[in-house]
Amino acid sequence: MRGMFSQPTNSDWTVTLLDGVCMEIFGNKSLNKVMNAAPQHHNNLAPRSPLDEAQAWFVSIPLVTRGLFAASFGLSIGAGAGLVSPVLLFLDWSKVTKSFEVWRLVTAFVWYPLNYSYLTLLYFLYNYSWQLETSSQFHGRKADYLFFVIFSMIVILPLSVYMSQLILLESLIVSMLYVWSMNNKEQEVSFFFGLRFKAMFLPWVYCIFDFLTGAPFPPIPKLIGIFAGHLYYFLDTVYPENNNGARLLTPPTFLYTLVGEDPSVQGMGGVGGTGAAGTTSGGGRGQRLGGAPAAGAAGGGWFGRQPAAAGGGTCWTRLSGWRYQTENRVQLGCFWSAIGCGIKCNVNS
């Protein structure tokens, strides 16, 4: 009986008061109805599962690099696990021409036997292809980077057939490494055992490292990759820089469609040229060349070269050109000497 006639507590008066306020504001809705109708907020900071983390990491890789990385890793793991025979993956020109096994023209560029060398190559592919695709030369130009990869494959293929090379992944990765090193030639990099040097020497240090670790000499796959990378770098960067921005390499339209880009809004890029539509790209090393320098824009180039004046250019322009030609001749001398040694060894064998 006491419970039936007990005085209301402070909490009862509070609930009654809040009910009255809610009825005035929300129109005859009690406090319980308002609270039940309120949206439930979930904690967005909840830890993600390892699968979600892996998916986020994979999606963060640039498009072309992601495709190459996934194809190489998946095919190499599949062959190592026995899901597909490695005999069907390497380059066999007689099988391509006589048995029409044309898939070898692609699988030879992504498959590699599972060993320590493959881990090194996979790291180079992930690291340097990512950096190159997101560099100022290819940033926002997925079609251009895909064209570079295809161009390298086209150059590597006949040389590899002539040199009797069966696995072409290393040559493709070294071509990427070479272009990256030339775009960042003054940057200091570190190699195994803490060895530090300028990036322009990285492909050659990689060749020497292979020799010191007992790999066959001369390193034919690496030299083929260096040649492919140097040819693309010359046609895409050096030639336009010395010919008023005239471009020799342009991606076909279907590559823009393949990567979801609109060629009409893709700028010519380059030093003193335009990047995206309506914008001016700055100069400096590693900028993609295309088009003549815009009015008032500083000419970029590897050594800050300005456009040549009518009287033959400034002293700095001539000095910079001499410096580039000297470095280029040294690199080409090393390259052709190694290629000549490789051809001699290949003929003798």
Buried (B, 14 or more C-beta within 10 A) or exposed (E): EEEEEEEEEEEEEEBEEEBEEBBEEEEEBBBEBBEEEEEEEEEEEEEEEEEEEEEEEEEEBBEBBBBBBEBBBEBBEBBBEEEBEBEBBBBBBEBBEEEEBEEBBBBBBBBBEEEEBBEBBBEBBBBBBBBBBBBBBBBEBBBBBBBBBEBBBEBBBEBBBEBEBEBBBBBBBBBBBBBBBBBBBEBEBEBEEEEEEBBBBBBBBBBEBBEEEEBEBBBBBBBBBBBBBBBBBBBBBBBBBBEEBEBEBEBEEEBBEEBEBEBEEBBBBBBBBBBBEEEBBEBEBBBBBBBBBEEEBBBBBBBBBBBBEEEEBBEEBEEBBEEBEEBBEEBEEBBEEBBEBBBEBBEEE
